[in-house]
Amino acid sequence: MSNAGPAKVTIYHNPNCGTSRNTLAAIRAAGIEPEVVEYLKVGWTRPQLEKLFKAMGMTPREVLRVRGTPAESLGLTAPAATDGQILDAMVAEPILVERPIVVTPKGAALCRPTDKVQALLPG
């Protein structure tokens, strides 16, 4: 018998976002109480974002949130904007990261739309 306990699930969550709230509800409906990280409050580190993006197989540009953010005014949507510039801006302005991101032992994904979370849950 294993003492490993339940698999750890983390959601990088914005409680003001309907998709993020729905994804959190779907995780809880599966009987899992995840670690909820309100990234707008705690912020991001560059190594943390680099690790998450690598795990998701996505680039910073693919995870850049444009709607409702200063992404365009910061020049981040321009073709010349580099991954490094986007990452630096995401650390400075956490709202620039699209949400929600969910991490489980099965992997990591940007769960937009919400049903993407199902592939990450056990069972």
Backbone as ProteinMPNN parsed JSONL, in Angstrom:
{"seq_chain_A": "MSNAGPAKVTIYHNPNCGTSRNTLAAIRAAGIEPEVVEYLKVGWTRPQLEKLFKAMGMTPREVLRVRGTPAESLGLTAPAATDGQILDAMVAEPILVERPIVVTPKGAALCRPTDKVQALLPG", "coords_chain_A": {"N_chain_A": [[0.83, -1.171, 0.0], [0.532, 2.215, -0.834], [1.852, 5.225, 0.521], [1.714, 7.602, -0.673], [-0.352, 9.406, -0.967], [-2.974, 11.624, -2.173], [-2.785, 12.651, -5.605], [-0.998, 15.576, -6.459], [-2.48, 18.553, -7.432], [-2.371, 21.594, -9.065], [-3.713, 24.786, -9.577], [-3.356, 27.692, -11.385], [-4.85, 30.496, -10.773], [-7.414, 32.898, -11.468], [-9.718, 34.483, -9.705], [-11.587, 36.247, -10.723], [-12.154, 35.488, -13.256], [-14.315, 33.797, -15.374], [-13.816, 31.38, -16.826], [-11.645, 30.392, -15.411], [-12.806, 30.05, -12.857], [-14.718, 28.077, -13.514], [-13.058, 25.985, -14.29], [-11.724, 25.416, -11.893], [-13.953, 24.556, -10.427], [-14.546, 22.215, -11.868], [-12.326, 20.627, -11.294], [-12.658, 20.289, -8.55], [-15.116, 18.966, -8.629], [-14.29, 16.538, -9.508], [-13.445, 15.424, -7.23], [-11.117, 16.393, -6.145], [-9.098, 18.478, -4.218], [-7.484, 21.149, -5.137], [-4.235, 22.817, -5.026], [-4.543, 26.182, -4.903], [-3.398, 28.837, -6.652], [-3.355, 32.149, -6.571], [-2.338, 33.951, -8.889], [-2.322, 36.647, -9.561], [-2.086, 37.897, -7.176], [0.219, 36.775, -5.951], [2.115, 36.826, -7.922], [4.579, 36.076, -10.506], [7.593, 34.217, -11.171], [10.394, 34.412, -13.346], [11.825, 31.907, -13.829], [9.818, 30.125, -12.941], [7.714, 30.576, -14.788], [9.042, 29.855, -17.166], [9.466, 27.123, -16.7], [6.792, 26.201, -16.494], [5.804, 26.839, -19.096], [7.45, 25.238, -20.662], [6.651, 22.71, -19.748], [4.05, 22.736, -20.695], [4.499, 22.808, -23.353], [4.416, 25.148, -24.803], [4.915, 28.485, -26.087], [5.961, 31.674, -24.711], [4.575, 33.676, -26.154], [2.318, 32.281, -27.014], [0.913, 31.999, -24.677], [0.371, 34.475, -23.888], [-1.797, 36.858, -22.65], [-3.966, 38.993, -24.22], [-6.414, 40.36, -24.371], [-7.98, 42.746, -22.363], [-5.63, 43.537, -21.132], [-2.409, 45.245, -20.847], [-0.924, 44.383, -23.063], [-0.767, 45.028, -25.878], [-0.188, 47.814, -25.816], [2.27, 47.713, -24.611], [3.784, 46.725, -26.608], [3.981, 44.013, -26.983], [2.56, 42.401, -28.702], [3.612, 42.784, -31.126], [5.34, 41.513, -33.987], [8.116, 41.582, -33.652], [8.587, 41.354, -30.958], [10.304, 39.602, -28.474], [10.577, 36.28, -26.969], [11.859, 36.564, -24.527], [11.377, 39.264, -23.89], [8.605, 39.169, -23.623], [8.349, 37.342, -21.477], [9.659, 38.815, -19.428], [7.862, 40.954, -19.215], [5.585, 39.57, -18.358], [6.357, 38.773, -15.81], [6.562, 41.263, -14.618], [3.961, 42.225, -14.953], [1.556, 40.375, -13.972], [-1.018, 39.856, -15.017], [-0.747, 39.489, -17.693], [-0.473, 36.849, -18.315], [-2.202, 34.223, -19.719], [-5.085, 32.468, -18.531], [-6.916, 29.672, -17.065], [-4.019, 27.985, -15.746], [-3.264, 24.644, -15.308], [-1.675, 22.184, -13.366], [-0.808, 18.839, -13.066], [0.065, 15.454, -12.042], [-0.169, 14.274, -14.536], [0.549, 16.164, -16.361], [0.784, 19.533, -17.728], [-1.325, 22.269, -18.569], [-2.85, 24.924, -20.425], [-5.941, 25.631, -19.563], [-8.178, 26.373, -21.313], [-10.498, 26.073, -23.576], [-12.48, 25.21, -20.63], [-12.945, 22.391, -20.584], [-10.551, 21.191, -21.239], [-9.228, 20.511, -18.948], [-9.998, 18.001, -18.14], [-8.399, 15.99, -19.307], [-6.164, 16.088, -17.753], [-6.795, 15.177, -15.276], [-6.895, 12.553, -12.798], [-8.041, 9.164, -13.331]], "CA_chain_A": [[0.0, 0.0, 0.0], [1.343, 3.418, -0.977], [1.557, 6.356, 1.386], [1.951, 8.791, -1.492], [-1.455, 10.345, -0.811], [-3.584, 12.017, -3.436], [-1.93, 13.349, -6.552], [-1.048, 17.025, -6.284], [-3.009, 19.332, -8.549], [-2.235, 23.033, -8.843], [-4.351, 25.664, -10.559], [-2.979, 29.103, -11.349], [-6.25, 30.888, -10.817], [-7.878, 34.274, -11.316], [-11.109, 34.319, -9.286], [-12.46, 37.138, -11.495], [-12.3, 34.919, -14.604], [-15.302, 32.721, -15.422], [-13.189, 30.125, -17.254], [-10.827, 29.933, -14.295], [-13.734, 29.539, -11.826], [-15.313, 26.829, -14.008], [-12.019, 24.95, -14.254], [-11.57, 25.062, -10.483], [-15.137, 23.766, -10.066], [-14.421, 20.896, -12.506], [-11.324, 19.877, -10.518], [-13.307, 19.92, -7.282], [-16.163, 17.989, -8.94], [-13.603, 15.251, -9.665], [-13.059, 14.968, -5.898], [-9.753, 16.841, -5.867], [-8.952, 19.837, -3.701], [-6.176, 21.551, -5.648], [-3.558, 24.003, -4.515], [-5.016, 27.318, -5.694], [-2.428, 29.924, -6.64], [-3.908, 33.373, -7.156], [-1.102, 34.516, -9.425], [-2.371, 38.106, -9.587], [-1.66, 38.346, -5.846], [1.569, 36.326, -5.601], [3.023, 37.106, -9.023], [5.316, 34.998, -11.177], [9.037, 34.376, -11.368], [10.752, 33.994, -14.708], [12.05, 30.456, -13.877], [8.527, 29.443, -12.785], [7.025, 30.65, -16.078], [9.788, 29.05, -18.147], [9.187, 25.713, -16.401], [5.395, 25.94, -16.862], [5.648, 26.873, -20.55], [8.111, 24.035, -21.184], [5.778, 21.574, -19.429], [2.869, 22.822, -21.547], [4.902, 22.778, -24.757], [3.941, 26.399, -25.387], [5.821, 29.623, -26.01], [5.367, 32.813, -24.011], [3.619, 34.365, -27.026], [1.089, 31.489, -27.059], [0.249, 32.1, -23.384], [0.183, 35.904, -23.641], [-3.179, 37.332, -22.655], [-4.031, 40.32, -24.835], [-7.682, 40.997, -24.009], [-8.052, 43.291, -21.012], [-4.287, 43.72, -20.574], [-1.619, 46.239, -21.583], [-0.013, 43.697, -23.985], [-0.562, 45.792, -27.107], [0.484, 49.094, -25.538], [3.656, 47.395, -24.254], [4.472, 46.256, -27.809], [4.198, 42.567, -26.898], [1.883, 41.705, -29.794], [4.391, 43.043, -32.344], [6.138, 40.35, -34.398], [9.506, 41.704, -33.202], [8.696, 41.091, -29.51], [10.957, 38.31, -28.237], [10.091, 35.508, -25.82], [12.448, 37.164, -23.33], [10.644, 40.488, -23.576], [7.277, 38.769, -23.156], [8.527, 36.779, -20.134], [9.939, 39.911, -18.492], [6.615, 41.691, -19.013], [4.685, 38.717, -17.574], [6.804, 38.846, -14.417], [6.229, 42.616, -14.146], [2.505, 42.402, -15.022], [1.029, 39.0, -13.985], [-2.263, 39.764, -15.789], [-0.398, 39.172, -19.081], [-0.478, 35.391, -18.494], [-3.544, 33.671, -19.938], [-5.466, 31.56, -17.444], [-6.135, 29.115, -15.958], [-3.026, 26.942, -16.019], [-3.409, 23.555, -14.349], [-0.555, 21.253, -13.348], [-1.077, 17.593, -12.352], [1.071, 14.467, -12.418], [-0.341, 13.931, -15.959], [1.084, 17.218, -17.211], [0.366, 20.915, -17.496], [-2.03, 22.8, -19.731], [-3.7, 26.106, -20.353], [-7.268, 25.005, -19.614], [-9.076, 27.301, -21.995], [-11.687, 26.046, -22.735], [-12.455, 24.467, -19.367], [-12.931, 20.929, -20.709], [-9.173, 20.704, -21.383], [-8.725, 20.034, -17.655], [-10.348, 16.589, -17.959], [-7.273, 15.147, -19.713], [-5.126, 16.166, -16.73], [-7.28, 14.63, -14.013], [-6.793, 11.096, -12.681], [-9.283, 8.397, -13.48]], "C_chain_A": [[0.886, 1.249, 0.0], [0.891, 4.49, 0.006], [1.696, 7.676, 0.629], [0.846, 9.832, -1.321], [-2.012, 10.73, -2.169], [-2.591, 12.777, -4.316], [-2.091, 14.845, -6.376], [-1.522, 17.675, -7.578], [-2.9, 20.802, -8.157], [-2.956, 23.77, -9.949], [-3.855, 27.084, -10.317], [-4.241, 29.842, -11.758], [-6.435, 32.4, -10.705], [-9.358, 34.18, -10.959], [-12.083, 35.235, -10.025], [-12.751, 36.606, -12.893], [-13.263, 33.736, -14.57], [-14.699, 31.384, -15.826], [-12.355, 29.541, -16.125], [-11.709, 29.355, -13.18], [-14.341, 28.205, -12.253], [-14.307, 25.683, -13.97], [-11.777, 24.492, -12.82], [-12.743, 24.198, -10.021], [-15.053, 22.355, -10.651], [-13.413, 20.024, -11.755], [-11.956, 19.39, -9.214], [-14.409, 18.889, -7.505], [-15.576, 16.593, -9.14], [-13.105, 14.728, -8.321], [-11.662, 15.381, -5.488], [-9.81, 18.26, -5.313], [-7.555, 20.311, -4.108], [-5.526, 22.639, -4.802], [-3.979, 25.135, -5.449], [-4.016, 28.452, -5.539], [-3.061, 31.122, -7.344], [-2.725, 34.215, -7.643], [-1.134, 36.045, -9.524], [-1.92, 38.687, -8.245], [-0.2, 38.011, -5.586], [2.586, 36.592, -6.697], [3.686, 35.849, -9.571], [6.808, 35.28, -11.053], [9.334, 33.9, -12.788], [11.031, 32.48, -14.771], [10.752, 29.651, -13.771], [7.785, 29.434, -14.122], [7.733, 29.795, -17.126], [9.502, 27.563, -17.962], [7.758, 25.344, -16.814], [5.224, 25.873, -18.378], [6.295, 25.652, -21.194], [7.218, 22.816, -20.952], [4.536, 21.55, -20.323], [3.212, 22.697, -23.025], [4.433, 24.02, -25.501], [4.999, 27.489, -25.232], [5.162, 30.737, -25.202], [4.321, 33.534, -24.864], [2.276, 33.623, -27.065], [0.275, 31.606, -25.768], [0.011, 33.565, -23.0], [-1.295, 36.261, -23.718], [-3.182, 38.762, -23.177], [-5.278, 41.061, -24.368], [-7.657, 41.487, -22.56], [-6.704, 43.493, -20.344], [-3.554, 44.806, -21.363], [-0.694, 45.625, -22.637], [0.276, 44.509, -25.244], [0.202, 47.074, -26.848], [1.943, 48.882, -25.134], [4.456, 46.882, -25.452], [4.661, 44.748, -27.871], [3.514, 41.781, -28.013], [2.613, 41.923, -31.113], [5.215, 41.808, -32.697], [7.573, 40.394, -33.881], [9.684, 41.428, -31.708], [9.268, 39.69, -29.304], [10.316, 37.584, -27.062], [10.616, 36.119, -24.523], [11.726, 38.426, -22.914], [9.26, 40.158, -23.02], [7.358, 38.206, -21.738], [8.773, 37.876, -19.101], [8.67, 40.696, -18.183], [5.635, 40.894, -18.165], [5.063, 38.732, -16.092], [6.41, 40.2, -13.827], [4.719, 42.83, -14.036], [1.842, 41.021, -15.1], [-0.246, 38.809, -14.813], [-1.99, 39.362, -17.241], [-0.367, 37.666, -19.353], [-1.924, 34.917, -18.624], [-3.83, 32.649, -18.844], [-6.659, 30.723, -17.836], [-5.114, 28.099, -16.46], [-3.179, 25.917, -14.911], [-2.229, 22.608, -14.506], [-0.96, 20.048, -12.5], [0.048, 16.627, -12.691], [0.976, 14.039, -13.905], [0.201, 14.995, -16.901], [0.568, 18.583, -16.818], [-0.316, 21.415, -18.76], [-2.7, 24.124, -19.387], [-5.111, 25.575, -20.581], [-8.314, 26.001, -20.088], [-9.35, 26.661, -23.334], [-11.546, 25.082, -21.538], [-12.321, 22.969, -19.547], [-11.53, 20.362, -20.94], [-8.64, 20.119, -20.076], [-8.98, 18.531, -17.493], [-9.175, 15.662, -18.294], [-6.167, 15.119, -18.659], [-5.513, 15.492, -15.421], [-7.154, 13.115, -13.984], [-8.133, 10.419, -12.921], [-9.726, 8.154, -14.857]], "O_chain_A": [[1.865, 1.327, 0.742], [-0.299, 4.639, 0.282], [1.784, 8.741, 1.239], [1.091, 11.024, -1.512], [-1.569, 10.217, -3.196], [-1.685, 13.45, -3.825], [-3.202, 15.331, -6.167], [-1.026, 17.379, -8.665], [-3.289, 21.197, -7.058], [-2.829, 23.423, -11.124], [-3.922, 27.606, -9.204], [-4.65, 29.821, -12.92], [-5.728, 33.084, -9.965], [-10.174, 33.835, -11.813], [-13.293, 35.019, -9.957], [-13.519, 37.216, -13.636], [-13.05, 32.782, -13.821], [-15.03, 30.357, -15.235], [-12.36, 28.329, -15.908], [-11.401, 28.301, -12.625], [-14.464, 27.295, -11.433], [-14.662, 24.547, -13.656], [-11.64, 23.295, -12.569], [-12.547, 23.218, -9.302], [-15.45, 21.394, -9.992], [-13.624, 18.821, -11.599], [-11.806, 18.23, -8.83], [-14.617, 18.023, -6.656], [-16.268, 15.59, -8.967], [-12.42, 13.707, -8.269], [-11.08, 14.787, -4.58], [-10.482, 19.13, -5.866], [-6.561, 19.921, -3.496], [-6.173, 23.289, -3.981], [-3.785, 25.043, -6.661], [-3.808, 28.967, -4.441], [-3.273, 31.106, -8.557], [-2.194, 35.06, -6.923], [-0.078, 36.676, -9.567], [-1.436, 39.817, -8.177], [0.547, 38.841, -5.067], [3.789, 36.587, -6.44], [3.392, 34.728, -9.157], [7.23, 36.42, -10.857], [8.604, 33.083, -13.348], [10.527, 31.816, -15.677], [10.6, 28.621, -14.428], [7.283, 28.391, -14.542], [7.078, 29.086, -17.891], [9.318, 26.832, -18.935], [7.539, 24.293, -17.415], [4.576, 24.96, -18.89], [5.762, 25.093, -22.153], [7.046, 21.988, -21.847], [4.03, 20.482, -20.666], [2.325, 22.503, -23.857], [4.094, 23.956, -26.682], [5.863, 27.417, -24.357], [3.944, 30.744, -25.029], [3.289, 33.958, -24.344], [1.221, 34.252, -27.141], [-0.927, 31.339, -25.77], [-0.492, 33.854, -21.914], [-1.958, 36.001, -24.721], [-2.492, 39.631, -22.645], [-5.215, 42.237, -24.012], [-7.348, 40.723, -21.645], [-6.632, 43.61, -19.12], [-4.021, 45.235, -22.418], [0.246, 46.291, -23.071], [1.434, 44.661, -25.633], [1.141, 47.394, -27.577], [2.764, 49.784, -25.299], [5.656, 46.631, -25.34], [5.411, 44.249, -28.711], [3.85, 40.62, -28.247], [2.264, 41.304, -32.118], [5.73, 41.131, -31.808], [8.186, 39.344, -33.689], [10.814, 41.284, -31.241], [8.782, 38.718, -29.881], [9.604, 38.187, -26.259], [9.891, 36.182, -23.529], [11.483, 38.645, -21.727], [8.799, 40.787, -22.068], [6.535, 38.547, -20.888], [8.17, 37.871, -18.028], [8.424, 41.062, -17.033], [4.925, 41.468, -17.34], [4.191, 38.706, -15.224], [5.976, 40.279, -12.678], [4.25, 43.529, -13.137], [1.588, 40.538, -16.204], [-0.518, 37.697, -15.266], [-2.907, 38.938, -17.945], [-0.247, 37.253, -20.507], [-2.758, 35.175, -17.756], [-2.91, 32.039, -18.3], [-7.339, 31.017, -18.819], [-5.327, 27.438, -17.477], [-3.219, 26.261, -13.73], [-1.83, 22.269, -15.62], [-1.4, 20.204, -11.361], [0.895, 16.933, -13.53], [1.938, 13.504, -14.456], [0.304, 14.763, -18.106], [0.001, 18.775, -15.743], [0.055, 21.042, -19.872], [-3.058, 24.399, -18.241], [-5.434, 25.12, -21.678], [-9.207, 26.403, -19.343], [-8.47, 26.706, -24.193], [-10.624, 24.27, -21.466], [-11.648, 22.319, -18.746], [-11.346, 19.149, -20.842], [-7.704, 19.32, -20.092], [-8.241, 17.861, -16.772], [-8.984, 14.648, -17.622], [-5.324, 14.221, -18.671], [-4.665, 15.261, -14.559], [-7.287, 12.459, -15.017], [-9.198, 11.009, -12.742], [-10.759, 7.518, -15.071]]}, "name": "protein", "num_of_chains": 1, "seq": "MSNAGPAKVTIYHNPNCGTSRNTLAAIRAAGIEPEVVEYLKVGWTRPQLEKLFKAMGMTPREVLRVRGTPAESLGLTAPAATDGQILDAMVAEPILVERPIVVTPKGAALCRPTDKVQALLPG"}
